[in-house]
Amino acid sequence: MDYVNKFTGGDKSANTEGTASTQPKEEGGFLGGIGNKLNNAAGGGAAGEKNEDYLDKGVDFVQEKFLGAGDQSNESAAEQAKDEQISDFIRKQYKNTTGSDVPIKDKPTTFG
């Protein structure tokens, strides 16, 4: 019966090196690649994270550490746009309250 378990995958002690289960899967295939390119062109992904100012990075930090939103290092373009709106709201409220601008300069949003 051992040969049946090995054949069907029931024997967990069998060597599975080189099988499909140990190979990293590519997410989304061909269409996923197009989606990633569109996301990056819209300002998302790791390249978009480089264009964030420190207030945007602070919003990401709060979302990740205190709100449990998960890793913020490779966000979609829509998520980064939402973070930009949050930081713009913070800037507006700071100026309304104190009468001066936030000391952190706002980087212009760039695409691609």
N, C-alpha and C positions, 0 to 999 in steps of 0.2 A: 503494500500500500504506500510505501514511501515514494515510489516513483510517481504515483498518481498525485500525491500532495505536491511534489516538486513541479510536476507538469501543470497543475492547475493554480499554482502560486500559494497553496495552503501551507507550505513549509517555509516559515519565516527565516530559518537558519540557512537556507540555500543561498548561494552567491548570486546576487542580482546585479552585479556590476556590469555596466554596458547596456542594460535594458532601458526601455523608454521611460520607466518610472524614475530613474536616476538622472536623466538628462534634463537640463533646464528647459522649460517651455517658453516659447516666444509668445507673448501676449498679443492676441488679436490677428496675427498673420498679416496678410497683405493689406486688408482694410484698416487694421489697427495701425499700421505704419503710416497710412495716409492721414488717419486721425491725429497721430502724433505730430506729423508735419504741419497740419492745419493748426493744431494747438500751439505749437512753437511759433508759427507765423503770426498768430493772434497775440503773442506776448506771454504765453504760458510756458510751463516747463522750467527746466533748470536755468535756461538762458534768461527767462523773465525774472527769475529770482535774483539774478545779478543786478538788475535795474531797479530794485527796490531801495527806497531810502530807509533810514534807521527807524522812522516811525512805523512804516509798513512791516519792517522786521520785528518791531515790538508787538504789533498786532498779531503777527504769526506766532511769536513766542507765547503770548497770552492764550491764544487758541490752542496751541499744542500742550502747554504745561498745566494750565488751569481749567480749560474748558474740555479737555480730552478729545480734541478734534483730530488727533493723529499727526503723523509727520507732515510738516509744512514745507519741506525742502524741494518739492517738485509738484507744485500746484497747477491746476488747469488755468487757462486764461480767464475763465469766468470767476474762479475762486480768487485770482489775483485782482480782478476788477472789483470784486466785493470788498477785499481788503483795502483797496485804494479808496473806496467810498467811505469805509469806516475811518480811515486815517484822515480823509478830508473833513468828515464830520467832527473828529477830535480837534483838528486845526481850527475849524469854525467856532466851536464851543470855547476853545481856549482863548481865541481872539475876542469873543463876546464877553468873556468873564474878566480877562486881564487887560484888554485893550491893546495888547501887542501880539505879534506873530509868534508862533512856536519857534524856538531857536534851531530846530532841525529843518533844513531846507528841503522842499518838496522837489523830487526829481520828476522831470516831465515823463509821462508815460510814452514808451516807444514800442513799436511793433516790429517783430522779426528780428 
